[in-house]
């Protein structure tokens, strides 16, 4: 297979790849049209490549569209596996909705920015002052109950399977588990029920490249979100080369599509 990649670092170890800078997209249309699959286009080019040029892309369209913000993602999760989603309110930032949140959730609870990653835009709301500060800077209220956990899981999907997983622990006295926010990794045994949940969801939704964040409470898995572009530190520590797994999936997927024609 011939590939064009817009992200040279995430496509290491994939053969027959030509790198194109996103800003040179229009100058390299001939090259893109010759590719059998386009890898890691930036979000702003997805529609042009997938719909305009009709080229297959990786990650999948579902990975891009559902992973673009927490509202889209959470509503899908609530529709197909509501019992695995923490109690969540998504409301326009209006005075009566601010009060509705306070009437529904008790302090402390968690508030988030709709488009954020790496632990940024996640706030622990411990009192009314925290809540007022959050409301003053957000157009949309995205709030969740605070689960009784001291760590969470990152489960990495490439293709149609969970290929890696690890626990993320917050720094001493910290609230966020993300490595970018000072969290550390643990490679203790992973709960099969969480792996089964993420595998089922990824296959059902067509998500083929994502890091799913999952909490475990009394043996019950809760989904927070998934990130289409996830950090590779955990995979590196496990000596996993994601590019090899991506290539294996694309090659296998291409064979399946060819056989079905």
C-alpha positions in Angstrom: 0.0 0.0 0.0 1.1 3.6 -0.7 0.5 6.2 2.0 0.6 9.9 2.4 1.1 11.0 6.0 0.6 14.5 7.6 2.3 13.3 10.8 5.8 11.8 10.4 6.2 11.0 14.1 3.0 8.9 14.4 3.7 7.0 11.2 7.2 5.8 12.0 7.8 2.2 11.0 5.2 2.3 8.3 6.7 1.6 4.8 5.9 3.4 1.6 4.9 6.7 3.3 5.4 10.1 1.8 5.1 13.0 4.2 3.2 16.2 3.2 3.1 19.3 5.3 -0.6 20.3 5.8 0.0 23.8 4.5 1.2 22.3 1.2 -1.9 20.3 0.8 -3.1 22.0 -2.4 0.3 21.7 -4.0 0.5 18.0 -3.5 -3.0 16.9 -4.6 -1.6 14.6 -7.3 0.4 12.7 -4.7 -2.5 12.5 -2.3 -4.8 11.2 -5.1 -2.3 8.4 -5.8 -2.2 7.3 -2.2 -4.3 4.3 -1.1 -4.7 5.8 2.3 -4.0 9.2 3.9 -2.7 9.1 7.4 -3.3 11.5 10.3 -4.6 14.5 8.3 -5.3 17.5 10.6 -9.0 17.9 11.4 -9.4 20.9 9.1 -8.4 18.8 6.1 -10.5 15.7 6.8 -13.6 16.8 4.8 -11.5 17.9 1.8 -9.6 14.5 1.7 -12.4 12.1 2.7 -15.3 13.7 0.9 -13.7 16.0 -1.7 -11.0 13.6 -2.9 -12.7 10.4 -1.8 -9.6 9.0 -0.1 -9.7 6.6 2.8 -8.1 8.1 5.9 -6.6 6.8 9.1 -7.7 7.3 11.8 -11.3 6.7 10.7 -13.9 9.4 10.1 -15.7 8.2 13.3 -12.5 8.7 15.3 -12.2 12.2 14.0 -15.9 13.3 14.2 -16.8 11.6 17.6 -13.5 12.6 19.1 -13.6 16.2 18.1 -15.2 17.4 21.3 -16.6 16.0 24.6 -20.2 16.9 23.8 -20.4 14.7 20.7 -18.6 11.9 22.4 -20.5 12.0 25.7 -23.9 12.0 23.9 -23.0 8.9 21.9 -21.8 7.1 25.1 -25.0 8.1 26.8 -27.0 6.7 23.9 -25.4 3.3 23.8 -24.0 2.6 27.2 -25.5 5.1 29.7 -24.8 2.9 32.7 -21.0 3.3 31.9 -21.1 7.1 31.9 -20.7 9.2 35.1 -23.7 11.4 35.8 -23.1 14.3 33.3 -24.9 17.5 32.5 -24.3 19.4 29.3 -26.2 22.8 29.3 -26.0 26.3 27.9 -24.4 28.7 30.3 -27.5 30.5 31.5 -28.4 31.4 35.1 -31.2 28.9 35.5 -28.9 26.1 34.1 -26.1 27.1 36.5 -28.6 26.7 39.3 -29.8 23.4 37.9 -26.3 22.0 38.2 -26.1 23.1 41.8 -29.5 21.5 42.5 -28.4 18.2 40.8 -24.8 17.7 41.9 -23.1 18.1 45.3 -19.7 19.5 45.8 -17.1 18.5 44.9 -17.9 17.8 41.2 -15.9 18.1 38.0 -16.3 20.7 35.2 -14.6 20.5 31.8 -13.9 22.6 28.8 -15.6 21.0 25.7 -12.4 20.9 23.6 -9.4 20.1 25.6 -6.8 17.3 26.1 -3.8 16.3 28.2 -5.7 17.2 31.4 -6.1 20.8 30.5 -9.6 22.3 30.9 -10.5 19.9 33.7 -11.6 21.7 36.9 -12.3 20.4 40.4 -15.3 22.4 41.6 -15.1 22.4 45.4 -17.4 25.3 46.3 -19.5 28.1 45.0 -16.6 30.4 44.2 -15.0 27.6 42.0 -18.3 27.2 40.2 -18.7 30.9 39.6 -15.2 31.2 38.2 -15.8 28.3 35.8 -19.2 29.8 34.7 -17.5 33.1 34.0 -15.2 31.6 31.4 -17.3 29.0 29.6 -20.2 29.2 27.1 -21.2 25.6 27.7 -21.5 23.9 31.1 -20.1 20.4 31.0 -20.1 18.9 34.5 -19.8 15.4 35.9 -20.1 13.8 39.3 -16.7 13.2 40.9 -16.1 9.5 41.2 -14.5 7.9 44.2 -11.2 6.9 42.5 -7.5 7.4 43.1 -6.4 6.4 39.5 -7.8 5.8 36.1 -7.1 3.5 33.1 -5.8 4.4 29.7 -6.7 1.8 27.2 -5.2 2.2 23.7 -7.1 1.0 20.6 -5.4 0.6 17.3 -7.5 -1.1 14.6 -10.2 -3.1 16.3 -8.4 -4.2 19.5 -7.0 -2.9 22.7 -3.3 -3.1 22.1 -2.0 -1.5 25.4 -3.3 -0.4 28.7 -2.0 1.0 32.0 -3.1 2.8 35.1 -2.5 6.5 35.6 -1.9 7.8 39.1 -2.0 11.5 40.2 1.0 13.2 41.8 0.9 13.5 45.6 -2.0 15.8 46.5 -3.0 16.1 42.9 -6.4 15.7 41.2 -5.4 15.0 37.6 -3.9 11.6 36.5 -2.6 12.7 33.1 1.2 12.3 32.6 1.3 15.8 31.2 0.0 17.0 34.6 2.5 15.1 36.7 0.8 11.7 36.8 2.7 8.5 36.8 2.0 5.1 35.1 1.5 1.7 36.6 1.4 -1.5 34.6 -0.5 -3.6 37.1 -3.1 -6.1 35.9 -6.0 -4.5 33.8 -9.6 -5.4 34.6 -11.1 -7.6 31.8 -14.5 -5.9 32.1 -12.9 -2.5 31.1 -11.1 -4.1 28.1 -14.2 -5.8 26.9 -16.2 -2.5 27.2 -13.7 -0.4 25.2 -13.3 -3.2 22.6 -17.0 -3.4 22.1 -17.5 0.3 21.8 -14.6 0.9 19.5 -15.9 -1.8 17.1 -19.5 -0.6 17.3 -18.5 3.0 16.6 -15.8 2.4 14.1 -13.0 4.1 16.2 -9.7 2.6 15.2 -7.1 4.9 16.9 -7.8 6.2 20.3 -6.8 6.3 24.0 -9.9 5.6 26.1 -9.9 6.9 29.7 -11.8 4.6 32.0 -12.5 4.7 35.8 -13.2 1.6 37.9 -15.6 2.0 40.9 -16.4 -1.3 42.8 -15.6 -3.3 39.7 -17.8 -1.2 37.4 -16.2 0.6 34.5 -17.1 4.3 33.7 -16.1 6.0 30.5 -14.7 9.5 30.7 -13.6 10.1 27.1 -11.3 9.0 24.3 -8.5 11.0 22.7 -7.8 10.4 19.0 -4.3 11.6 19.4 -2.8 10.1 22.6 0.6 10.2 24.3 3.0 7.4 23.5 4.9 7.2 26.8 3.0 4.2 28.0 3.5 2.4 24.8 7.2 3.2 24.7 7.6 1.8 28.2 5.9 -1.4 27.0 8.2 -1.4 23.9 5.2 -1.2 21.6 5.7 0.5 18.2 2.3 1.9 17.2 3.3 2.4 13.6 3.8 -1.4 13.2 0.3 -2.0 14.6 -1.2 0.7 12.4 0.4 -0.8 9.3 -0.7 -4.3 10.2 -4.3 -3.1 10.6 -4.3 -1.1 7.4 -2.9 -4.0 5.4 -5.4 -6.4 6.9 -8.3 -4.0 6.4 -7.3 -3.4 2.8 -7.2 -7.2 2.2 -10.7 -7.6 3.7 -12.1 -4.7 1.6 -10.5 -6.2 -1.6 -11.9 -9.6 -0.9 -15.4 -8.2 -0.5 -15.4 -6.4 -3.8 
